[in-house]
């Protein structure tokens, strides 16, 4: 491709409203342009990368026997009403009406559409299992789209849905997809970790998220420093053997703690450490009040609370509700003397001896608090967020945190959708059964941004060859020099004939401008044709390492092929 005519509008300065590297670099390298918040045009350079990623995704999906199709982005509301999600989904679901005033949604995901397709086209176990996938634009009206393609309102996803007659068949497909995803993310050059995740609103049970490690990632991963255990922090189980101290229990005493409300204020007022304080939170679980107790230095993991109490919704009490139910302000509540409110506690509370808790009275706390004597706990549960330094729940090593960008997710959906939509099949006994489903997503446009987050330096992008928009950036340094131009032209032809993808910078620009743009665009190898053209010598630069090599044109193709091979390891 001749750069003179190639639409790649590079920018020198960093755009003000771009806060992360991939967003800044995709704008500066002329890959994307914003049309509205979270809505972008993919310019030719980005389109080439998307095509490479999509090709890798297709190869890995097709290899498993999955079948590609394309579903509509315009979904009739009726389908979403069948599963109840038309009403459940809030502002994130983009809704519109057509000229006949019929209601539609712009598809954020396709469980409803695919399940209605299968309902009408499969009715025998002999036709299962089936895995259908598409690569297509999704719409989700994020409240705060940001970070460029990392969290847009219109984005490209590969979404796959599998249908099974048995749970074993689903389990098998889940592993197949898990492996295919590992292949995809390895091939696009990402450093990633599959993590145990939370199935969220869509129900179902097992689910793993594929996390690309990056400081800007919004998800926190808890992983073991000596095993392959890794979980989204929302799901990481805490398995600690708490030891009860053998200090003698003191008598219960109410003390004046004045204005001290927060854990820190109470701890400093009473000159104790936070782990002696019992933190009490009043939570509405479905429709009942629950007093949740944690050790003062731990944080409540609300996802765990919801799972452990099998709740469909939980909500923290407002200050007024706390006053009504417990007769005290939030900073002075505790379990002692509490009637007709269920009390649950994290396991760490069980071993607190001579602790402190709110006295359910103004400016007062209890000291010398001993669980079992002064109050009872109905259930001890794993309710706290895991912390760095905790033992890994698999018993191997210690927990460390890392930030991740979720680029893929695999779910075992079960029959959540097929039951609601009547997608059934006749089993070998002729009995009607709901199809058992799995679903699997890869954020294709998000993956491009994640690759840039992991492969860039202060001068620009450093594309892995597998997804680079071109392999070689060929620079003719002085377009007024006949020798340099003719050598560049012949190399351009030769390298392309040999199957290399070449971006040929033939613009009437100074060498410095060409070097800066080449670093920014970040193709794996730059070949500069300059002063030594008359000796048949060109200068190669490896973008990833900065290595500079002078090469005679007779060895150029061989050297380029070897270097690309080395960079692809
Ligand atoms: C919605 C809106 C946003 C959503 C969903 C529905 C996320 C929704 C979860 C999934 C699950 C899997 C198939 C591919 C892989 C992910 N955000 N999810 O269901 F209406 Cl507005 O999409 N779907």
Boltz pocket constraint, residues with backbone or C-beta under 6 A from the ligand:
constraints:
  - pocket:
      binder: B
      contacts: [[A, 85], [A, 89], [A, 90], [A, 92], [A, 93], [A, 94], [A, 108], [A, 109], [A, 110], [A, 111], [A, 139], [A, 140], [A, 141], [A, 158], [A, 159], [A, 160], [A, 202], [A, 409], [A, 411], [A, 439], [A, 440], [A, 441], [A, 442]]
      max_distance: 6.0
